[in-house]
Amino acid sequence: MAADSTGPLIMERAAEHVRAAIAAERRELADVLHGLTGDQWEAPSLCDGWTVREVAAHMSMGFRYSFARTALELARAGGKLHRMTDRLARRDAAALTPAELGAALRDNAHHPWKPPVGGLAAALGHDVVHGLDITVALGLARQVPKERLRVVLETVKPQTLRFFRANLQDVELRTTDLAWSYGSGTRVIRPAQELLLLAYGRKLPAGLDRREHRRR
């Protein structure tokens, strides 16, 4: 009996879909960065302790640092990933101009960088969440396309919550605009991109932090 090639073909098509979503997200975020004022570049983001400029620097780190250099920087940080990324984001934000930071996203729209775990979906999640760190903090009206949010929401796992220090014990996240939920307990019912930020350990700005709680 001939081997069924349908499965691998479907997986490759799905991977191509995510690669296209990553490229589109980077190009669109580059457009956002291009339109920012000087004050907006220096404004706080949703990423605790980082300005918009520092988030943008972090987003392009994977394009600018080889594996060997990243390993060296991690060793210099005592093996502490968060310490390394914080130091590099601050250093690179000071060294690179806003135009260079925006170009780094646009010019690397198809760069194959991925986080150490999670594959292509995690790479898309990296761009989507950090993009929201910028646009939501600045009060910009950008909405991430629903098909991209669907992919990233599937990356929300217990290990995701732990890594990003999201305290969602006894909480159920339930989207108003997609068929997705996670967890159990008190329901937090919000649009998908807001719940994605909560799952990734972000605090929403005061105007958005209106949780709708419902007991089962």
Helices and strands as residue ranges (DSSP letters): H 6-34, H 38-41, H 52-59, H 61-64, H 67-76, H 81-95, H 98-107, H 119-135, H 146-153, H 158-163, E 171-175, E 181-183, E 186-190, H 192-199, E 213-214
